[in-house]
Amino acid sequence: MPHPLSQASIGSPFIELQSVDSTNNYALERVHAGLASHGAAFFSHEQVAGKGQRGKTWVAEKNSSLILSVVIKPAALSLTQLFQLSACAAVSVYEFFCQYAGDETTIKWPNDLYWQDRKAGGVVIENVISSRQSVAGSGQSAIGNLQSEDRSSHIHHPSSGNWQWAVIGMGININQPAFDQGLKNPVSLRQITGKESDTMALAKELCFILEKNYRDLVEKGFDQIYRAYNDHLYKKGQLVRFKKNSRSFEATVQKVTEQGTLLVQHTIEEEFKWGEVEWIV
């Protein structure tokens, strides 16, 4: 397998689409057809069926959002590093947005992009693993078998198989001036800064940041990305209300572990996998 330094940079090639159901779907179709390579980035001005967490979709006005999926050939990573790639993407999205929105930007576990208490975007990762076994999925909701596809990469680690591809879908609210009142707590960069932006230019910038962090992950290990992830963790050290099944409780957010689980403290210390607990924000 090629060393990452011999692979193309993330964002090369950069493919512009006018409209698509989902950039992740489009990228995965290219992967399965043998038409995608490491680093390929698919940007769309419109996405009509964006993928999100737990089967949710992400709806946005045309030309209002940064809608981007990147193809990764994780040759130098193992299946035990699924959360590491998820954290790498989350930190990259954080670093990108923070440049424009300031230090009130945070990462809400597992990979939502937040500004103050409002969601600005997030990440969905879909993995192609050369095994007939399908594993439980993951991702983020701000946007939306040849082999099995794992949509919840960072929590459940398949015991066997070859991690052939990862498609990192990133959706960020950029130019939308207002949102449907039925949506819980969205925010756009335009609402924060008062300025409109070139979404495609921003997508190319995000590719550059993701490339830097991905190469750091492969060459230097997880420590730096892991520290950055927890340093900018939403509500870290604060009391938050959570819900697990019919049980509601308050707990202080401690950190996210290196395995991708959320550690909280109340009368006892508890650890949760993605999907086991709901934030009441």
Secondary structure, DSSP 8 states (H G I E B T S, - for coil): ---GGGS--TTSSEEEES-BS-HHHHHHHHHHTT---TT-EEEES-BSSEE-GGG-EE---TTSEEEEEEEE--TT--GGGHHHHHHHHHHHHHHHHHHHH-TTEEEETTTEEEETTEEEEEEEEEEEESSS--------------SEEES-TTT---SS--EEEEEEEEEEE-S-S---TTSSSB--HHHHHS----HHHHHHHHHHHHHHHHHHHHHH-SHHHHHHHHHTBTTBTSEEEEEETTEEEEEEEEEE-TTS-EEEESSSEEEE-TTS-EEE-
